[in-house]
Amino acid sequence: MTRIALCLPGGGAMGALYQIGALAAIEDAVEGFDANSFDVYVGGSGGASLAAALAAGLPVQRLYRAFLDPADPYFGLERKHLLRIDLGEWRRTLLSALSAIGLAAGNALAREPRAIPSALFQQLDGLYDSLPAGLFTLEGYERFLEEFFVRRGVPNVFSAMPRALRVVAHDLDSGVPVCFGGAGFDTVPVARACIASMAVPPFFSPVRIGDRHYINPGAGQLSHLDVAVEEGANVLVVVHSMVPVSVETVPTGHGHRGSLRDKGMMWVLNQAIRIGMQRLIDEASRRIAARGDIALLRIEPRPEDGILFMYNPASFEARRRLLEHAYTSTRLELGRRFAESDPALGRAGFRPKQPSSRSVPPPP
């Protein structure tokens, strides 16, 4: 019996946009393909919210159109929902830092002058431990997601989902991976699970669920492909956006430059995560292919397409370019694979759709 899974590894807001464009293209290129008809959905980071929407039955074509039209209120995500300073963490940081500085000053004054530098260095550990656990909180995005679920009829309970949904995260204090929606983790609200899966350090603070804290460890996370196989899937469709960037010019706030270094610390970290994620997906793909009993269809951008992910997702033009490129490039890639009789397509039962039956025209 065929059991098909859709794997949507993370990639932030721009990664989710790529996944929407790619899935819209697959629907228009493959006969009978429906992004809402998978047996299992496995999502992480930005892909978790998309996986939840698709598992609940929201049409990917509707999502695609919504992000192409800046006036469409269907999914009204704004910068304020994601980039919200974690005031609680910064308050803790300030109080801890003041305490450490006061203790250091007291110890220094009680010592001989020659011993003061050594005493101050000993207190640096206190300042180091005072750093915030994350720059931003995801609580605002959770509330936005809950309201979106209510408006669109998406259950916020895993057991009420029409299709099986698994959201990947890791326990901060044990390092153990968890699959929200699976056994023992199926009572967590879906929106809460989604933000736990998005909590990538040091951008976002860990998310508390019960008496535990959860994060997304980036390249150290559990493979979404392995989760799908454990759920009994023997056909995997993987839309992976976190490929390493390879470009000659980099758009920055001070013009185009020649290196990711010029885009600052966050994009250097982003590239590091991309390198690790690509290795994770490559290793999981090889391991699964070696079994011989699982069909794997993997869609991802080329490294030179990475420049499309560097622009602000709040920019309508940036979103449009990425969505249209994801759609067009995926259509071309599927056409090539069908022409070459890719065995993965055959094993998955995918057949090319006649151009006349295309439901949505390709973007200009």
C-alpha positions as CSV (number, residue, x, y, z in Angstrom):
1,M,0.0,0.0,0.0
2,T,1.3,3.4,-0.9
3,R,1.6,5.9,1.9
4,I,2.9,9.3,0.8
5,A,4.4,12.0,3.0
6,L,5.1,15.7,2.4
7,C,8.3,16.9,4.1
8,L,8.7,20.7,4.6
9,P,12.0,21.4,6.3
10,G,12.5,24.9,7.7
11,G,13.8,28.0,6.0
12,G,12.0,30.9,7.6
13,A,9.4,33.1,5.9
14,M,11.2,33.1,2.6
15,G,11.7,29.3,2.7
16,A,8.0,28.8,3.2
17,L,7.2,31.1,0.2
18,Y,9.5,28.9,-1.9
19,Q,7.7,25.8,-0.7
20,I,4.3,27.4,-1.6
21,G,5.5,28.2,-5.1
22,A,7.0,24.8,-5.6
23,L,3.9,23.0,-4.4
24,A,1.6,25.1,-6.6
25,A,3.8,24.1,-9.6
26,I,3.7,20.4,-8.7
27,E,-0.1,20.6,-8.5
28,D,-0.2,22.1,-12.0
29,A,2.3,19.7,-13.5
30,V,1.3,16.3,-12.0
31,E,-1.9,14.6,-12.9
32,G,-4.0,14.1,-9.8
33,F,-1.6,15.7,-7.4
34,D,-3.2,17.5,-4.6
35,A,-1.2,19.2,-1.8
36,N,-4.0,18.4,0.6
37,S,-4.1,14.7,0.0
38,F,-0.9,13.5,1.6
39,D,-1.1,10.8,4.3
40,V,1.5,12.5,6.5
41,Y,2.8,16.1,6.8
42,V,6.1,16.7,8.5
43,G,7.1,20.3,9.0
44,G,9.8,22.3,10.8
45,S,10.4,26.0,11.3
46,G,8.6,28.0,8.6
47,G,7.5,24.8,7.0
48,A,5.6,23.8,10.2
49,S,2.9,26.5,9.7
50,L,2.6,25.6,6.0
51,A,2.3,21.9,6.8
52,A,-0.4,22.6,9.4
53,A,-2.4,24.7,6.8
54,L,-2.1,22.0,4.2
55,A,-2.9,19.1,6.6
56,A,-6.1,21.1,7.5
57,G,-7.1,21.3,3.8
58,L,-6.2,24.9,2.9
59,P,-5.5,25.0,-0.8
60,V,-1.9,25.8,-1.7
61,Q,-3.1,27.6,-4.8
62,R,-5.0,30.0,-2.5
63,L,-1.9,30.6,-0.5
64,Y,0.1,31.2,-3.6
65,R,-2.3,33.8,-4.9
66,A,-2.5,35.5,-1.5
67,F,1.2,36.2,-1.4
68,L,1.2,37.4,-5.0
69,D,-1.3,40.1,-4.2
70,P,-0.2,42.7,-1.5
71,A,-3.9,43.7,-1.0
72,D,-5.0,40.1,-0.2
73,P,-5.8,39.7,3.5
74,Y,-5.9,35.9,3.4
75,F,-2.7,35.5,5.4
76,G,-1.9,39.0,6.8
77,L,1.4,38.3,8.4
78,E,3.4,41.4,9.3
79,R,6.9,42.1,10.6
80,K,5.5,42.9,14.1
81,H,4.2,39.4,14.5
82,L,7.8,37.9,14.2
83,L,10.2,40.6,15.3
84,R,9.0,41.3,18.8
85,I,11.7,41.9,21.4
86,D,11.5,39.4,24.2
87,L,11.2,42.0,27.0
88,G,11.1,39.3,29.7
89,E,14.5,37.9,28.6
90,W,16.0,41.4,28.4
91,R,14.7,42.3,31.8
92,R,16.3,39.2,33.2
93,T,19.5,40.0,31.4
94,L,19.6,43.6,32.8
95,L,19.0,42.5,36.4
96,S,21.5,39.7,36.2
97,A,24.1,42.0,34.6
98,L,23.7,44.7,37.2
99,S,24.0,42.1,40.0
100,A,27.2,40.7,38.4
101,I,28.7,44.1,37.9
102,G,27.9,45.1,41.5
103,L,29.5,41.9,42.8
104,A,32.5,42.4,40.6
105,A,33.0,46.0,41.8
106,G,32.6,44.9,45.5
107,N,35.2,42.1,45.1
108,A,37.6,44.4,43.3
109,L,37.4,47.1,46.0
110,A,38.2,44.6,48.7
111,R,41.4,43.4,47.0
112,E,44.8,44.8,46.6
113,P,45.2,47.0,43.4
114,R,47.4,44.4,41.7
115,A,44.7,41.7,42.1
116,I,41.9,43.8,40.7
117,P,42.3,42.8,37.0
118,S,42.3,39.1,37.9
119,A,39.2,39.6,40.1
120,L,37.3,41.4,37.4
121,F,38.1,38.6,34.8
122,Q,36.7,36.0,37.3
123,Q,33.4,37.9,37.3
124,L,33.1,37.8,33.5
125,D,31.4,34.4,33.8
126,G,28.5,36.2,35.6
127,L,28.1,38.6,32.7
128,Y,28.4,35.8,30.2
129,D,25.5,33.9,31.9
130,S,23.5,37.1,31.8
131,L,23.1,37.1,28.1
132,P,19.5,36.7,26.9
133,A,18.3,33.3,25.7
134,G,17.0,34.9,22.5
135,L,16.6,38.3,20.9
136,F,13.0,37.9,19.9
137,T,9.9,36.1,21.2
138,L,7.5,34.1,19.1
139,E,4.5,34.7,21.3
140,G,3.1,37.4,18.8
141,Y,3.4,34.9,15.9
142,E,1.6,32.3,18.0
143,R,-1.3,34.6,18.6
144,F,-1.4,35.6,14.9
145,L,-1.4,31.9,13.9
146,E,-4.2,31.0,16.4
147,E,-6.3,33.8,14.9
148,F,-5.6,32.7,11.4
149,F,-6.6,29.1,12.3
150,V,-9.9,30.3,13.7
151,R,-10.6,32.4,10.6
152,R,-9.8,29.6,8.1
153,G,-11.2,26.7,10.0
154,V,-7.8,25.1,10.9
155,P,-7.9,22.9,14.0
156,N,-5.5,23.9,16.7
157,V,-5.5,20.3,18.0
158,F,-3.5,17.6,16.3
159,S,-6.2,15.0,16.8
160,A,-8.7,17.1,14.9
161,M,-6.5,17.5,11.8
162,P,-7.9,15.7,8.7
163,R,-4.4,14.4,7.9
164,A,-1.6,13.3,10.2
165,L,0.7,16.2,11.1
166,R,4.1,16.0,12.7
167,V,6.1,19.1,13.8
168,V,9.8,18.6,14.7
169,A,11.6,20.3,17.6
170,H,14.1,19.5,20.3
171,D,14.0,19.6,24.0
172,L,16.5,22.3,25.1
173,D,17.6,20.7,28.4
174,S,18.0,17.1,27.2
175,G,18.7,17.5,23.4
176,V,16.1,14.9,22.7
177,P,14.1,15.3,19.5
178,V,10.4,15.4,19.7
179,C,7.6,15.1,17.1
180,F,4.6,17.1,18.2
181,G,1.5,15.3,17.0
182,G,3.1,11.9,17.7
183,A,2.6,9.7,20.7
184,G,3.0,11.6,23.9
185,F,3.1,14.9,22.2
186,D,-0.3,15.1,20.6
187,T,-2.0,17.3,23.3
188,V,0.2,20.4,22.5
189,P,-1.7,23.1,20.6
190,V,-0.6,23.1,16.9
191,A,0.3,26.8,17.0
192,R,2.4,26.3,20.1
193,A,4.2,23.4,18.4
194,C,4.8,25.5,15.3
195,I,6.6,28.3,17.3
196,A,8.6,25.7,19.2
197,S,9.8,24.4,15.9
198,M,10.7,28.0,14.8
199,A,12.8,28.9,17.9
200,V,16.3,29.0,16.3
201,P,18.9,30.4,18.6
202,P,20.0,33.2,19.0
203,F,17.1,34.8,17.0
204,F,14.2,33.5,19.1
205,S,13.9,32.5,22.7
206,P,13.2,28.9,23.6
207,V,9.5,28.1,23.8
208,R,8.1,26.7,27.0
209,I,5.6,23.9,26.9
210,G,4.6,22.5,30.2
211,D,7.8,22.4,32.3
212,R,10.1,22.0,29.3
213,H,11.7,24.3,26.8
214,Y,12.0,23.6,23.1
215,I,14.2,24.9,20.3
216,N,15.0,24.4,16.6
217,P,18.7,23.3,16.6
218,G,19.2,24.2,13.0
219,A,21.5,21.7,11.3
220,G,21.5,19.5,14.4
221,Q,17.8,18.6,14.1
222,L,16.2,15.3,13.5
223,S,15.7,14.6,9.8
224,H,12.2,15.2,8.6
225,L,12.7,12.4,6.1
226,D,13.4,9.9,8.9
227,V,10.3,11.1,10.7
228,A,8.2,10.4,7.6
229,V,9.7,6.9,7.2
230,E,9.0,6.2,10.9
231,E,5.4,7.1,10.2
232,G,5.2,4.4,7.6
233,A,5.6,6.5,4.4
234,N,7.1,4.8,1.4
235,V,6.8,7.8,-1.0
236,L,8.4,11.1,0.2
237,V,7.9,14.5,-1.5
238,V,10.5,16.8,0.0
239,V,10.5,20.5,-0.7
240,H,13.8,21.8,0.8
241,S,14.7,25.5,0.6
242,M,17.7,25.7,2.9
243,V,20.5,25.1,0.3
244,P,23.8,27.0,0.8
245,V,23.9,30.3,-1.1
246,S,26.4,30.7,-3.9
247,V,26.3,34.1,-5.4
248,E,28.9,36.6,-6.8
249,T,27.1,39.8,-5.5
250,V,25.2,40.1,-2.2
251,P,22.4,42.7,-1.6
252,T,23.0,44.6,1.6
253,G,21.7,47.7,3.3
254,H,24.7,49.6,2.0
255,G,24.6,48.4,-1.6
256,H,25.7,45.2,-3.4
257,R,28.9,43.6,-2.1
258,G,31.0,40.6,-2.9
259,S,30.7,38.4,0.2
260,L,28.1,37.2,2.7
261,R,30.4,38.6,5.3
262,D,29.3,42.1,4.2
263,K,25.7,41.2,5.0
264,G,26.6,40.8,8.7
265,M,26.6,38.3,11.5
266,M,23.0,37.0,11.0
267,W,23.6,36.0,7.4
268,V,26.9,34.4,8.2
269,L,25.0,32.3,10.8
270,N,22.2,31.7,8.2
271,Q,24.8,30.4,5.7
272,A,26.3,28.1,8.4
273,I,22.8,26.7,9.1
274,R,22.2,26.2,5.4
275,I,25.5,24.3,4.9
276,G,24.5,22.0,7.8
277,M,20.9,21.5,6.6
278,Q,22.1,20.6,3.1
279,R,24.4,17.9,4.6
280,L,21.6,16.6,6.8
281,I,19.2,16.3,3.9
282,D,21.8,14.8,1.6
283,E,22.8,12.2,4.2
284,A,19.1,11.3,4.9
285,S,18.4,11.0,1.2
286,R,21.3,8.7,0.6
287,R,20.4,6.5,3.6
288,I,16.8,6.2,2.4
289,A,17.7,5.6,-1.2
290,A,20.0,2.8,-0.1
291,R,17.0,0.9,1.3
292,G,15.5,0.5,-2.1
293,D,11.9,0.4,-1.0
294,I,11.1,4.1,-0.7
295,A,10.5,6.6,-3.6
296,L,12.0,10.0,-3.0
297,L,11.1,13.2,-4.9
298,R,13.2,16.1,-3.8
299,I,12.6,19.7,-4.9
300,E,15.1,22.5,-4.0
301,P,16.5,25.7,-5.5
302,R,19.9,25.9,-7.1
303,P,22.7,27.5,-4.9
304,E,22.8,30.4,-7.3
305,D,19.1,31.1,-6.7
306,G,20.0,31.9,-3.1
307,I,20.1,35.6,-3.7
308,L,16.3,35.5,-3.9
309,F,16.2,34.5,-0.2
310,M,18.3,37.5,0.9
311,Y,15.6,40.2,0.5
312,N,13.2,41.3,3.1
313,P,10.1,39.1,3.1
314,A,8.0,42.2,3.9
315,S,8.8,43.4,0.4
316,F,6.0,42.6,-2.1
317,E,8.5,42.5,-5.0
318,A,10.8,40.2,-3.1
319,R,7.9,37.8,-2.4
320,R,6.7,37.9,-5.9
321,R,10.1,37.2,-7.4
322,L,10.7,34.2,-5.1
323,L,7.2,32.8,-5.6
324,E,7.3,33.1,-9.4
325,H,10.8,31.6,-9.5
326,A,9.9,28.7,-7.3
327,Y,6.9,28.0,-9.5
328,T,8.7,28.3,-12.8
329,S,11.8,26.5,-11.9
330,T,9.8,23.6,-10.3
331,R,7.7,23.3,-13.5
332,L,10.9,23.1,-15.6
333,E,12.6,20.6,-13.3
334,L,9.5,18.3,-13.3
335,G,9.3,18.6,-17.1
336,R,13.0,17.5,-17.3
337,R,12.4,14.6,-14.9
338,F,9.4,13.4,-16.8
339,A,11.3,13.6,-20.1
340,E,14.1,11.5,-18.6
341,S,11.6,9.0,-17.0
342,D,12.9,9.6,-13.5
343,P,12.2,6.4,-11.6
344,A,11.1,8.3,-8.4
345,L,8.2,9.9,-10.3
346,G,7.1,6.5,-11.7
347,R,7.3,4.8,-8.3
348,A,5.3,7.7,-6.7
349,G,2.7,7.2,-9.4
350,F,3.1,10.7,-10.8
351,R,2.2,11.4,-14.4
352,P,2.5,14.7,-16.3
353,K,-0.7,16.7,-16.6
354,Q,-1.7,17.9,-20.0
355,P,-1.1,21.6,-20.5
356,S,-4.8,22.3,-21.4
357,S,-5.9,21.1,-17.9
358,R,-3.6,23.4,-16.0
359,S,-5.6,25.1,-13.2
360,V,-3.3,28.2,-12.7
361,P,-1.3,29.8,-15.5
362,P,2.4,30.1,-14.9
363,P,3.5,33.5,-13.6
364,P,4.8,36.0,-16.2
